[in-house]
Amino acid sequence: MIIECPKCKSTFNVADSIEKKIFSNFKCSICQHIWKVKAQNKKTSSDKKNRKENNYSYVLILNLVILLLAVLALILFKEKLVYSNSFWIEFYEFFLNLIPIK
């Protein structure tokens, strides 16, 4: 655990055995300031599960936004996509020749 002196902002590495106490008094070896530090609670498995669910929801929302932007771009630039037909045919044929499909 890393603690920081509130007075001089020095940081110290503290052993894990001290971290298990709920409250601990610490004295800064640089400025001699004494203060109490409350031990940090360990993250529970439910917190991790909630984070994963939140991450999945963010990914889902971002994918939906990208899909909507792609559909919007297709609608707005429909006239310009008509002229790109030969490009997409050549692009498809390139990959068709590159990867033989049986």
Helices and strands as residue ranges (DSSP letters): E 2-4, E 11-13, H 16-19, E 23-27, E 34-38, H 45-76, H 78-82, H 85-98
